[in-house]
Every structure is written in C-alpha cells, then in structure tokens.
C-alpha cells in the first residue's frame, strides 16, 4: 500500500505547479487538469482503502531529514493506517466534487487559473497532513493548510472584505499554531521522538505523566481549536465566507476545519493521558456547539448560517473526543463532510441563481430550483439527525458516547443543540425554497448540470453513508484501539430523545416561517435584547477589538516608553559620558613638546612615589645601599 500512496498528494501538487507555470495560457484547461489529478488521487486512495480492508495493518516509511546531537531526528515520512486512509478518501472525494462544481460556478472568472491552482494546492496540503508520520512533517503541512486557506479566502482580493477576512483567518489561527508548536517541542523533549506511533506508544507506557501531560495536551489542542474554530478562536470562520462558495465548501467539509478534529484523533493517546485535558476539550466543544447554534438561528446571510452550523457540529465532534469516543467523533466528521459540502454547494447554486446571500431576498425558489431544493432538503435532514439520513447515526453515536462517559450536562447540551440545529437549518430551507416568493424569483434558474451532478452524488451519500455504523467503528479502531468508554444502561433512549428534539425544532421552524402561526418579527421585538445579542454574535468581535485597542495598544505604548527612555536612555547616557570625557581630555593635546616632557616627568614621579609608598621594602633596599 505504501509504495504508491505518495502519489495521492503528489498529483494535486503537480497539477497546481503545471497550472501556475502555464498561467493564463492554461485558463481553459486549468479546471480539467486539477480535477483530473484529484480524480486519480481518489482512485488510488480507494485502492489503498480496499487493500487495508482486505489486509489490516499499519505501515509507515520515512527518511531522516535532520539529526541532533542527542539522537533526536527529524523525519520526512508517511503513515498509512485506518485513520489516515479514511481521511485520504474524504479529502479526495470532497475535493473532486467541489472542483467539478467549480467548473460551472467559476466559469468566466478572470482569476480561474489562480483559483484552480490554489484549490489543488489546498488539497495537496491537507493530504500531506493526514499522511504525515511525524509531528514535524505534520506541522509543515499544517501551516501549508493555513497558507492555502489564506490565499483562497482572499481570492477576490480586490474586495476589502475578502482581504480583511483572509488576514483575520491567518492571524487568529496563528495564536493556536504557536501553542501547537510549543506542545510539539515539549513533547519531543520528554519523549525524544517526533514519530507519531512512537509518541503514542511512549505515552501509553507512562513516559508522560502528571501536569506535563495536561500542559502538552492543551498546547496541542490550541492548534486544533484554531483550525477547527473552537471558542475563543472561532471568530475567523464566519468572515471566511468572503471567499468563493466552493472554497467555503472545501474548508468546512474536508480541509481546514477538519484538520483540528483529525489532529486530536491522530494524537489521541496524548490527550487520553490527561483527564483534565479531555474534560476541557469536552466542555469547550459543548460550549462552542451551543453558542454557534444559537447565533445561527438569527443570521440572514445563507453562508454565515452554514458557517455557524459548522462550528456547532465541530463542537459535537470535540465533545465526543473529550469523552474518549474518538471513533464517534471521526464518524461524524465523515458524514458531516458529505452533508455540509452539499449544504454549501446548494447554497452556492442559490447564490448563482439570484446573486445575493441574503435569505430575506429569497423565497419561493423551490419550483425554479428543483434539484437544488431537493438535494438541500436531504442535507438539512442529515444535519438535523433525522433517520435514516447519515447525520442520525453519527450524531447519536456521539450522544451515546457522552452518556456512556457519564456527562449528563453535556448530553443535555447535545440535545438542546440538536433542537436548535433543526430549527435554523429548516428556517433557512423554508425561507429560501418554500417561503413567500421574492422579486428575484423571476430571474432564478437551475444551475447547469456540471454543478447539479455533484449535488446529486453528495445527496445520495448523505442519505446512505450512515449505514456504515459499526463497520466504521470496527475499521477505525485499528489505529489506536477501541475507545475506553463506559457502559451505561438505557442508552437506547438517547436516539429517541435526540429525535424528539429534532422534531420539535422542525415544528417550531414550520410554525414560525411556513405557517406563520407565530410572527418572527413579533418574537424579535418581544425579545429584542436577546435577539440583538445573538445578531451581534455575543459581541465577541467587539470584545476582541476592545482588547486590541485598549489592551494591546496600551501595552505597546508602555513598551515604546520603556524603549525610548530606558533602553535608548541608557545607550544615550553612555554616549554622553564618553562625549564629555573626550571633550575634557581634548584640552591635554596642546601641541608643545615642553608640556609633554613635563607631563611625562610628572607622571614618572607619580609612578615612583606610588611604588615606594605601596612597597616600603624597596625604600629599605635603597637606604641599605
């Protein structure tokens, strides 16, 4: 398997280089070249998956890059195990669907060559990340993923909003990445290895214990929180919607945000060594899930609603990881990749039809956009966890893992979030496709087949992928073993409670936005304070701006004063001293030989008197002579 797996990331990289080198000359073929490369990468990834299913095992290959005096080596290598292979297939498949869709969505854009080159490079970066067999290689590709997202979020750089969003994403995630880098170095200091398998075995053997296990786990989780938009490093994700919609689909489904969840699963033994770290991850995930779901309920930008939905679902995954059920988290990552890509691409189809992101300017589009409406309905049902759609199986696996871990408070958070999730996604669907017809309905038209086919393929998988269930759990457990979660009675009631919560969410959206039995405007006025709080996203962006202006700027002014009056002051005082000393000694240079001889003679006398006074025995010798 490992002999040819390097071709999976190599083909998208080669395509990106070829398209970039050809420049505008490849404008017509750019999409075909990069899409073809990803297609063959998917074929090889599926071949590796089939080989791993028939012959289970773990393989790695590496070469020494640098070696320190302490026998700590930095390697470049690849690891093929169930976890990495599942991610290979997810990334290649979603990237293929997105690039096929982009052939229609981006047609006519002046930067189409640059677009497909960046998309292919993004795919290469994520594939390299999931195949990395050591922390150094992983971190290199981790940063390339960040670079790729920066380039694509700011793709339409002539728009100030896009340029600002790209900078915001890049800067915010750097804070988490700094913690990740420090965690890698501390881990290598204690374990004397960067190899992921060796790190896992060393931690299981108890070579990282006590407070350091918690510190290292939280430092590494900082990187995951940044990439996967967990509170408080989540503020970049909604603004990232300024990029083209297919870019949003790729970021939210299989690359950028998936990297954080994958990192925790990849290094799960490190996190499992610290109950404190797991508890923090679980509760932070639950808080993020609930916070994002509440904000999504009042947003009017179709892509921002889905962005907050992604944050919420990533919180679900982090809850599962924090409750030791990393397989449930990865299963939800897999199903979420499919139905969230479908949601974004369907949203892109709507935007492509009526050229606005505001759902208040949409309505009654179902008859005009039948394929888009039907496929987005499938994705909404999957996201809501309605059986037999895929989200039902993966979300309930997370809730049962939380129940088994004894976290009843987090279970309640998960069920309340399920209610909110169904409410906001059907609010979106009803307003867009079944609501009151808008003026722009007249210009609406279904997307071309090159965009519709990926929607139908993804819809089919969103309907059927959940049936993997126990087969997925059995396959993925070969990476780090089956999760050590407890056994709790009556756990079969959990799917029923979650299903009832989802039905309640659907019923509330139906009454408010379809039947209009309850006026949405009246509710907004009645609860104006709460509505404003949610609309402004809990003022978290404003808090950051305040902290930067009032905190960092004040701190910077303090540093500037210290630099000017202490550092520069010391240097200036030393210079002033030697200037004055030079000014005084300059008077001794009179230019008269007699004065110099006199000074020499007086100096000689002073030396002689000093020697005689400090050495009386010399005077005694002179007297005796």
C-alpha positions as CSV (number, residue, x, y, z in Angstrom):
1,X,0.0,0.0,0.0
2,X,2.6,2.5,1.0
3,X,4.7,2.0,-2.1
4,X,2.4,4.2,-4.2
5,X,0.4,6.2,-1.6
6,X,2.8,9.2,-2.1
7,X,1.2,9.7,-5.5
8,X,-2.1,10.6,-3.8
9,X,-0.8,14.1,-2.6
10,X,1.8,14.3,-5.4
11,X,-0.7,14.5,-8.2
12,X,-2.6,17.6,-6.9
13,X,0.7,19.3,-6.3
14,X,1.9,18.5,-9.8
15,X,-1.3,19.9,-11.2
16,X,-1.0,23.1,-9.2
17,X,2.5,23.6,-10.4
18,X,1.6,22.9,-14.0
19,X,-1.4,25.3,-14.0
20,X,0.6,28.0,-12.2
21,X,3.5,27.7,-14.6
22,X,1.3,27.9,-17.6
23,X,-0.5,31.0,-16.3
24,X,-3.3,32.4,-18.4
25,X,-2.4,30.0,-21.2
26,X,-4.0,27.3,-19.2
27,X,-7.2,29.1,-18.4
28,X,-9.4,26.8,-20.5
29,X,-7.7,23.6,-19.2
30,X,-6.9,24.6,-15.6
31,X,-10.0,23.1,-14.1
32,X,-9.8,19.9,-16.2
33,X,-6.1,19.4,-15.2
34,X,-6.6,19.8,-11.5
35,X,-9.9,17.9,-11.5
36,X,-8.3,15.0,-13.3
37,X,-5.4,15.0,-10.9
38,X,-7.8,14.8,-7.9
39,X,-9.9,12.1,-9.6
40,X,-6.8,9.8,-10.0
41,X,-5.8,10.6,-6.4
42,X,-9.2,9.4,-5.3
43,X,-8.9,6.2,-7.3
44,X,-5.5,5.5,-5.6
45,X,-6.9,6.4,-2.2
46,X,-9.8,4.0,-2.7
47,X,-7.3,1.3,-3.8
48,X,-5.4,1.8,-0.6
49,X,-8.6,1.7,1.4
50,X,-9.5,-1.6,-0.3
51,X,-6.1,-3.0,0.5
52,X,-6.3,-2.0,4.1
53,X,-9.7,-3.6,4.5
54,X,-8.5,-6.9,3.0
55,X,-5.2,-6.9,4.8
56,X,-5.5,-4.8,8.0
57,X,-2.3,-3.3,9.3
58,X,-0.2,-0.1,9.9
59,X,2.6,0.8,7.6
60,X,5.0,3.8,7.6
61,X,8.0,4.9,5.6
62,X,10.3,7.8,6.4
63,X,13.7,9.2,5.7
64,X,15.9,11.2,8.2
65,X,16.0,14.9,7.4
66,X,18.0,16.3,10.3
67,X,19.6,14.6,13.3
68,X,20.6,16.4,16.5
69,X,23.5,15.6,18.8
70,X,21.1,14.0,21.3
71,X,20.0,11.4,18.7
72,X,16.6,13.2,18.1
73,X,15.9,13.1,14.4
74,X,13.5,15.0,12.2
75,X,12.0,12.8,9.5
76,X,10.0,13.2,6.4
77,X,7.6,10.3,6.1
78,X,4.2,8.9,5.6
79,X,1.9,6.7,7.8
80,X,-0.8,4.5,6.4
81,X,-3.4,3.3,8.9
82,X,-7.2,3.3,9.0
83,X,-7.4,6.9,10.4
84,X,-5.2,8.4,7.7
85,X,-6.8,6.3,4.9
86,X,-10.3,7.4,5.8
87,X,-9.2,11.0,5.7
88,X,-7.5,10.4,2.4
89,X,-10.7,9.2,0.8
90,X,-12.8,12.1,2.4
91,X,-10.4,14.8,1.3
92,X,-10.1,13.4,-2.3
93,X,-13.8,12.8,-2.7
94,X,-15.0,16.2,-1.4
95,X,-12.3,18.0,-3.3
96,X,-13.3,16.2,-6.5
97,X,-17.0,17.1,-6.0
98,X,-16.0,20.7,-5.3
99,X,-13.7,21.0,-8.3
100,X,-16.3,19.6,-10.7
101,X,-18.8,22.0,-9.3
102,X,-16.3,24.9,-9.6
103,X,-16.1,24.2,-13.4
104,X,-19.5,25.7,-13.6
105,X,-19.6,28.1,-10.7
106,X,-16.3,29.8,-11.5
107,X,-16.7,29.8,-15.3
108,X,-15.8,33.2,-16.7
109,X,-13.9,34.4,-13.6
110,X,-10.8,36.3,-14.6
111,X,-8.8,34.5,-11.9
112,X,-9.9,31.0,-12.8
113,X,-6.3,29.7,-13.4
114,X,-5.2,31.1,-10.0
115,X,-8.3,29.6,-8.4
116,X,-7.8,26.0,-9.6
117,X,-4.1,26.2,-8.8
118,X,-4.8,27.3,-5.2
119,X,-7.6,24.7,-4.8
120,X,-5.3,21.9,-6.0
121,X,-2.5,23.1,-3.6
122,X,-5.1,23.2,-0.8
123,X,-5.9,19.5,-1.5
124,X,-2.2,18.6,-1.6
125,X,-1.6,20.3,1.8
126,X,-4.4,18.5,3.5
127,X,-3.5,15.1,2.0
128,X,0.1,15.7,3.2
129,X,-1.1,16.5,6.7
130,X,-3.2,13.3,7.1
131,X,-0.4,11.1,5.7
132,X,2.3,12.6,8.0
133,X,4.0,10.0,10.2
134,X,5.8,12.5,12.5
135,X,5.0,15.8,14.1
136,X,7.5,17.9,12.1
137,X,6.0,16.8,8.8
138,X,2.5,17.2,10.2
139,X,3.3,20.8,11.3
140,X,4.8,21.7,8.0
141,X,1.6,20.7,6.2
142,X,-0.5,22.2,8.9
143,X,1.0,25.6,8.1
144,X,0.5,25.0,4.4
145,X,-3.2,24.4,5.0
146,X,-3.3,27.7,6.8
147,X,-1.5,29.4,3.8
148,X,-3.9,27.8,1.3
149,X,-6.9,29.0,3.2
150,X,-5.4,32.5,3.4
151,X,-5.0,32.5,-0.4
152,X,-8.5,31.2,-1.1
153,X,-10.4,33.2,1.4
154,X,-8.8,36.3,0.0
155,X,-9.2,35.1,-3.6
156,X,-11.2,38.1,-4.6
157,X,-8.5,40.4,-3.0
158,X,-9.9,43.5,-4.7
159,X,-12.7,43.4,-2.2
160,X,-11.6,44.9,1.1
161,X,-13.9,42.5,3.0
162,X,-12.2,39.4,1.4
163,X,-8.7,40.8,2.1
164,X,-9.6,41.5,5.7
165,X,-11.2,38.1,6.2
166,X,-8.1,36.3,4.8
167,X,-5.8,38.3,7.2
168,X,-8.2,37.6,10.1
169,X,-8.2,33.9,9.5
170,X,-4.4,33.8,9.1
171,X,-3.7,35.8,12.2
172,X,-6.3,34.2,14.6
173,X,-5.1,30.7,13.7
174,X,-1.5,31.7,14.3
175,X,-2.2,32.0,18.0
176,X,-3.4,28.4,18.2
177,X,-0.5,27.3,16.0
178,X,2.0,28.8,18.3
179,X,0.7,26.7,21.1
180,X,0.8,23.7,18.9
181,X,4.4,24.3,18.0
182,X,5.4,24.7,21.7
183,X,3.5,21.5,22.5
184,X,5.4,19.6,19.8
185,X,8.8,20.8,21.2
186,X,7.8,20.0,24.8
187,X,6.6,16.5,23.8
188,X,9.8,15.8,21.9
189,X,11.8,17.0,25.0
190,X,10.2,14.4,27.2
191,X,9.8,11.5,24.7
192,X,12.9,12.2,22.5
193,X,10.9,11.4,19.3
194,X,8.7,13.2,16.8
195,X,7.3,9.9,15.3
196,X,3.5,9.7,15.9
197,X,3.4,6.0,16.5
198,X,6.4,6.2,18.9
199,X,4.8,9.1,20.7
200,X,1.6,7.1,21.1
201,X,3.4,4.0,22.5
202,X,5.6,6.2,24.8
203,X,2.6,7.9,26.3
204,X,0.8,4.6,26.8
205,X,3.9,3.3,28.6
206,X,3.7,6.2,31.1
207,X,6.6,8.3,29.9
208,X,4.5,11.5,30.0
209,X,2.5,11.8,33.2
210,X,1.4,14.4,35.8
211,X,0.9,18.0,35.0
212,X,3.1,17.9,31.9
213,X,0.6,15.5,30.2
214,X,-2.1,18.1,30.7
215,X,0.1,21.0,29.6
216,X,1.3,19.3,26.4
217,X,-2.3,18.1,25.5
218,X,-3.7,21.6,25.9
219,X,-0.9,23.2,24.0
220,X,-1.5,20.8,21.1
221,X,-5.3,21.4,21.4
222,X,-4.7,25.1,21.0
223,X,-3.7,24.4,17.4
224,X,-6.8,22.2,16.9
225,X,-9.0,24.9,18.4
226,X,-7.7,27.4,16.0
227,X,-8.1,25.3,12.9
228,X,-11.5,23.9,13.9
229,X,-12.9,27.2,15.1
230,X,-13.5,26.4,18.7
231,X,-14.2,29.2,21.2
232,X,-12.4,31.6,21.7
233,X,-10.5,31.1,18.4
234,X,-13.7,30.8,16.3
235,X,-14.1,34.4,15.1
236,X,-12.3,33.9,11.8
237,X,-14.7,31.2,10.4
238,X,-17.8,33.3,9.7
239,X,-15.8,36.0,7.9
240,X,-14.1,33.3,5.8
241,X,-17.3,33.2,3.8
242,X,-15.9,36.1,1.7
243,X,-14.2,33.6,-0.5
244,X,-16.0,31.8,-3.4
245,X,-18.7,29.4,-2.2
246,X,-16.9,26.2,-3.4
247,X,-13.9,27.3,-1.3
248,X,-16.2,27.5,1.7
249,X,-17.5,24.0,1.0
250,X,-13.9,22.6,0.9
251,X,-12.9,24.5,4.0
252,X,-15.9,23.5,6.0
253,X,-16.2,19.9,4.8
254,X,-12.8,18.3,4.3
255,X,-9.8,20.5,4.8
256,X,-9.2,23.5,7.2
257,X,-11.7,22.9,9.9
258,X,-11.4,19.1,9.7
259,X,-7.7,19.3,10.4
260,X,-8.3,20.2,14.1
261,X,-10.5,17.3,14.8
262,X,-8.2,15.0,12.9
263,X,-5.2,16.2,15.0
264,X,-6.9,15.3,18.3
265,X,-7.8,11.9,16.9
266,X,-4.3,11.4,15.4
267,X,-2.6,12.2,18.8
268,X,-5.4,10.7,20.9
269,X,-3.1,8.8,23.3
270,X,-1.5,12.1,24.3
271,X,-4.9,13.5,25.2
272,X,-6.1,10.3,26.8
273,X,-3.2,10.5,29.3
274,X,-4.8,13.6,30.9
275,X,-8.4,13.5,32.2
276,X,-8.2,17.3,32.8
277,X,-7.4,17.9,29.2
278,X,-10.2,15.7,28.0
279,X,-12.6,17.4,30.3
280,X,-11.6,20.8,29.0
281,X,-11.9,19.7,25.4
282,X,-15.3,18.2,26.0
283,X,-16.8,21.2,27.8
284,X,-15.2,23.7,25.4
285,X,-16.7,21.7,22.5
286,X,-20.1,21.7,24.1
287,X,-20.0,25.4,24.8
288,X,-18.9,26.1,21.2
289,X,-21.7,23.8,19.8
290,X,-24.4,25.7,21.8
291,X,-23.0,29.1,21.2
292,X,-22.7,28.7,17.4
293,X,-26.2,27.1,17.2
294,X,-27.9,30.0,18.9
295,X,-26.2,32.5,16.7
296,X,-27.1,30.6,13.5
297,X,-30.8,31.0,14.4
298,X,-30.9,34.7,13.7
299,X,-28.3,35.1,10.8
300,X,-29.6,36.2,7.4
301,X,-26.6,35.5,5.3
302,X,-27.1,32.0,3.9
303,X,-23.4,31.2,4.1
304,X,-22.9,32.6,7.6
305,X,-25.8,30.4,8.8
306,X,-23.9,27.4,7.5
307,X,-20.6,28.7,8.9
308,X,-22.0,28.8,12.4
309,X,-23.6,25.4,11.7
310,X,-20.1,24.0,11.0
311,X,-18.8,25.5,14.3
312,X,-21.6,23.8,16.2
313,X,-21.0,20.4,14.6
314,X,-17.3,20.7,15.2
315,X,-18.2,21.3,18.8
316,X,-20.2,18.0,18.7
317,X,-17.0,16.2,17.5
318,X,-14.9,17.8,20.2
319,X,-17.4,16.6,22.8
320,X,-17.0,13.0,21.5
321,X,-13.2,13.3,21.6
322,X,-13.3,14.7,25.1
323,X,-15.5,11.8,26.2
324,X,-12.8,9.4,24.9
325,X,-15.0,8.3,21.9
326,X,-12.7,9.4,19.2
327,X,-14.3,7.0,16.7
328,X,-17.7,8.6,17.1
329,X,-16.1,12.0,16.5
330,X,-14.4,10.8,13.3
331,X,-17.6,9.1,12.1
332,X,-19.4,12.4,12.5
333,X,-16.5,14.1,10.7
334,X,-17.0,11.7,7.8
335,X,-20.8,12.2,7.5
336,X,-20.6,15.9,8.2
337,X,-18.1,16.3,5.3
338,X,-20.7,15.0,2.9
339,X,-23.8,16.8,4.0
340,X,-22.0,20.1,4.9
341,X,-20.3,20.1,1.4
342,X,-23.8,19.5,0.0
343,X,-25.3,22.4,2.0
344,X,-22.6,24.8,0.9
345,X,-22.7,23.8,-2.8
346,X,-26.5,24.0,-2.7
347,X,-26.2,27.5,-1.2
348,X,-23.8,28.3,-4.0
349,X,-26.4,27.1,-6.5
350,X,-28.9,29.5,-5.0
351,X,-26.5,32.4,-5.0
352,X,-25.5,31.6,-8.6
353,X,-29.2,31.8,-9.5
354,X,-30.2,35.1,-7.8
355,X,-26.9,36.8,-7.0
356,X,-27.5,37.5,-3.3
357,X,-26.6,35.9,0.0
358,X,-29.4,37.4,2.0
359,X,-32.2,34.9,2.6
360,X,-34.7,37.8,3.2
361,X,-34.4,38.5,-0.6
362,X,-35.1,34.8,-1.4
363,X,-38.3,32.9,-1.2
364,X,-40.4,30.5,-3.2
365,X,-37.4,29.2,-5.2
366,X,-38.4,25.5,-4.9
367,X,-40.3,25.3,-8.2
368,X,-37.5,27.1,-10.1
369,X,-34.6,25.3,-8.4
370,X,-36.0,21.8,-8.0
371,X,-32.7,19.9,-7.9
372,X,-31.1,22.4,-5.6
373,X,-34.2,22.4,-3.3
374,X,-34.4,18.6,-3.2
375,X,-30.7,18.0,-2.5
376,X,-30.5,20.7,0.1
377,X,-33.5,19.2,1.8
378,X,-31.6,15.9,2.0
379,X,-28.6,17.7,3.5
380,X,-30.9,19.5,6.0
381,X,-32.4,16.2,7.1
382,X,-28.9,14.7,7.5
383,X,-27.7,17.7,9.5
384,X,-30.8,17.5,11.7
385,X,-30.2,13.8,12.5
386,X,-33.5,12.6,11.1
387,X,-33.4,8.8,10.3
388,X,-32.4,7.2,8.0
389,X,-30.1,10.0,6.9
390,X,-26.4,9.8,7.8
391,X,-26.4,12.5,10.5
392,X,-28.8,10.5,12.6
393,X,-26.3,7.6,13.0
394,X,-23.2,9.7,13.6
395,X,-24.7,12.4,15.9
396,X,-26.5,9.8,18.0
397,X,-23.2,7.8,18.3
398,X,-21.7,11.0,19.8
399,X,-24.6,11.4,22.2
400,X,-24.4,7.8,23.3
401,X,-20.7,8.2,23.9
402,X,-21.4,11.2,26.1
403,X,-24.0,9.3,28.0
404,X,-21.6,6.4,28.5
405,X,-19.0,8.8,29.8
406,X,-21.4,10.0,32.4
407,X,-21.5,13.6,31.2
408,X,-25.2,14.3,31.7
409,X,-24.8,18.1,31.4
410,X,-23.0,17.7,28.1
411,X,-25.8,15.3,27.0
412,X,-28.4,18.0,27.7
413,X,-26.2,20.5,25.7
414,X,-26.1,18.0,22.8
415,X,-29.9,17.5,22.8
416,X,-30.6,21.3,23.1
417,X,-28.2,21.9,20.2
418,X,-30.0,19.2,18.1
419,X,-33.2,21.2,18.6
420,X,-31.5,24.4,17.6
421,X,-29.8,22.8,14.6
422,X,-33.0,21.5,13.1
423,X,-34.7,24.9,13.7
424,X,-32.1,27.0,12.0
425,X,-31.5,24.7,9.0
426,X,-35.2,24.4,8.3
427,X,-35.7,28.1,8.9
428,X,-33.1,28.5,6.1
429,X,-34.7,25.9,3.8
430,X,-38.3,27.1,4.3
431,X,-37.4,30.8,3.8
432,X,-35.4,30.1,0.6
433,X,-37.5,27.5,-1.1
434,X,-40.9,27.4,0.4
435,X,-41.3,31.0,1.7
436,X,-43.1,34.0,0.2
437,X,-41.9,34.5,-3.4
438,X,-39.4,37.2,-3.7
439,X,-38.9,39.7,-6.6
440,X,-35.7,37.9,-7.6
441,X,-37.6,34.7,-8.2
442,X,-38.3,35.7,-11.7
443,X,-34.6,35.6,-12.7
444,X,-33.9,32.4,-10.8
445,X,-32.7,29.4,-12.8
446,X,-31.4,26.0,-12.0
447,X,-27.7,25.5,-12.1
448,X,-26.1,23.8,-15.1
449,X,-25.5,20.0,-14.9
450,X,-21.8,20.4,-14.1
451,X,-23.0,21.9,-10.8
452,X,-26.1,19.8,-10.3
453,X,-24.3,16.4,-10.6
454,X,-22.1,16.8,-7.6
455,X,-25.2,17.9,-5.6
456,X,-27.0,14.6,-6.5
457,X,-24.0,12.5,-5.8
458,X,-23.5,14.1,-2.4
459,X,-27.2,13.8,-1.6
460,X,-27.1,10.1,-2.3
461,X,-24.2,9.7,0.1
462,X,-25.8,11.9,2.7
463,X,-28.7,9.5,2.6
464,X,-26.8,6.3,2.8
465,X,-23.4,6.9,4.5
466,X,-24.7,6.5,8.0
467,X,-25.3,2.8,7.5
468,X,-21.6,2.2,7.8
469,X,-22.1,2.4,11.5
470,X,-20.4,-0.5,13.3
471,X,-18.3,-1.3,10.3
472,X,-16.7,2.2,10.5
473,X,-16.1,1.7,14.3
474,X,-14.5,-1.7,13.7
475,X,-12.3,-0.4,10.9
476,X,-11.1,2.8,12.5
477,X,-10.3,1.2,15.9
478,X,-7.3,-0.4,14.4
479,X,-5.5,3.0,14.7
480,X,-5.4,3.4,18.5
481,X,-7.7,0.6,19.6
482,X,-11.3,0.8,20.7
483,X,-12.1,3.8,22.8
484,X,-12.3,3.1,26.6
485,X,-15.8,4.4,27.2
486,X,-18.1,3.2,30.0
487,X,-21.3,1.2,29.7
488,X,-24.5,3.0,30.7
489,X,-28.0,1.4,31.0
490,X,-30.9,2.6,28.9
491,X,-28.6,4.2,26.3
492,X,-31.1,3.3,23.6
493,X,-33.3,6.0,24.8
494,X,-30.8,8.6,23.7
495,X,-31.6,8.4,20.0
496,X,-35.3,8.8,20.8
497,X,-34.7,12.0,22.9
498,X,-32.5,13.5,20.2
499,X,-35.1,12.6,17.5
500,X,-37.9,14.3,19.5
501,X,-35.7,17.3,20.0
502,X,-35.1,17.5,16.2
503,X,-38.8,17.1,15.5
504,X,-39.5,19.9,18.0
505,X,-37.0,22.1,16.1
506,X,-38.7,21.3,12.8
507,X,-42.1,22.0,14.2
508,X,-41.0,25.4,15.6
509,X,-39.5,26.4,12.2
510,X,-42.6,25.2,10.4
511,X,-45.0,27.3,12.7
512,X,-42.9,30.4,12.5
513,X,-41.7,30.5,8.9
514,X,-44.1,28.4,6.9
515,X,-47.5,28.6,8.6
516,X,-46.6,31.9,10.3
517,X,-48.8,31.0,13.2
518,X,-46.2,32.8,15.3
519,X,-44.7,36.0,13.9
520,X,-40.9,36.0,13.7
521,X,-40.9,39.8,13.8
522,X,-43.1,39.8,16.9
523,X,-40.7,37.4,18.6
524,X,-37.7,39.6,17.6
525,X,-39.4,42.7,19.1
526,X,-40.6,40.8,22.2
527,X,-37.1,39.5,22.9
528,X,-35.2,42.4,21.4
529,X,-32.3,42.3,23.8
530,X,-31.7,38.6,23.3
531,X,-32.2,38.9,19.5
532,X,-29.7,41.8,19.3
533,X,-27.2,39.8,21.4
534,X,-27.4,36.8,19.0
535,X,-27.4,39.0,15.9
536,X,-24.2,40.6,17.1
537,X,-22.7,37.2,17.9
538,X,-22.5,37.9,21.6
539,X,-20.3,40.9,20.8
540,X,-17.2,38.7,20.8
541,X,-15.7,40.5,17.8
542,X,-16.2,43.8,19.6
543,X,-14.6,42.4,22.7
544,X,-11.6,41.4,20.7
545,X,-11.4,44.9,19.1
546,X,-11.6,46.5,22.5
547,X,-8.9,44.3,23.9
548,X,-6.6,45.0,21.0
549,X,-7.2,48.8,21.1
550,X,-7.4,49.3,24.9
551,X,-5.1,46.4,25.9
552,X,-2.5,45.7,23.3
553,X,-2.2,49.4,22.2
554,X,-1.7,50.5,25.8
555,X,0.8,47.7,26.3
556,X,2.5,48.7,23.1
557,X,2.7,52.4,24.2
558,X,4.2,51.2,27.5
559,X,6.8,49.2,25.6
560,X,7.5,52.2,23.4
561,X,8.1,54.4,26.6
562,X,10.4,51.8,28.0
563,X,12.4,51.5,24.8
564,X,12.6,55.3,24.4
565,X,13.5,56.3,28.0
566,X,15.1,53.2,29.5
567,X,16.8,51.3,26.6
568,X,17.6,54.3,24.5
569,X,18.2,56.4,27.6
570,X,20.9,54.1,28.9
571,X,22.6,54.0,25.5
572,X,22.4,57.8,25.2
573,X,23.8,58.3,28.7
574,X,26.8,56.1,27.9
575,X,27.4,58.0,24.7
576,X,27.1,61.4,26.6
577,X,29.6,60.2,29.2
578,X,32.3,59.4,26.6
579,X,31.5,62.6,24.7
580,X,32.2,64.7,27.8
581,X,35.2,62.6,28.7
582,X,36.6,63.2,25.2
583,X,35.8,66.9,25.5
584,X,37.8,67.1,28.7
585,X,40.8,65.1,27.6
586,X,41.0,67.1,24.3
587,X,42.4,70.0,26.4
588,X,45.5,68.0,27.2
589,X,46.5,68.0,23.5
590,X,48.4,71.4,23.4
591,X,51.0,70.6,20.8
592,X,54.1,71.9,22.8
593,X,57.0,69.4,23.3
594,X,58.0,71.1,26.7
595,X,54.5,70.5,28.1
596,X,54.6,66.8,27.0
597,X,58.0,66.3,28.6
598,X,56.8,68.0,31.8
599,X,53.7,65.7,31.9
600,X,56.0,62.7,31.2
601,X,58.3,63.7,34.1
602,X,55.4,64.4,36.5
603,X,53.8,61.1,35.6
604,X,57.1,59.3,36.2
605,X,57.4,61.0,39.6
606,X,53.8,60.0,40.5
607,X,54.5,56.4,39.5
608,X,57.8,56.3,41.5
609,X,56.1,57.8,44.6
610,X,53.2,55.3,44.3
611,X,55.6,52.4,44.0
612,X,57.7,53.5,47.0
613,X,54.5,54.1,49.1
614,X,53.0,50.8,48.3
615,X,56.3,48.8,48.6
616,X,58.3,50.1,51.6
617,X,60.8,47.2,51.2
618,X,62.1,49.0,48.1
619,X,62.9,52.1,50.2
620,X,64.7,49.9,52.7
621,X,66.9,48.4,50.0
622,X,67.7,51.9,48.7
623,X,68.7,53.1,52.2
624,X,70.9,50.0,52.7
625,X,72.7,50.7,49.5
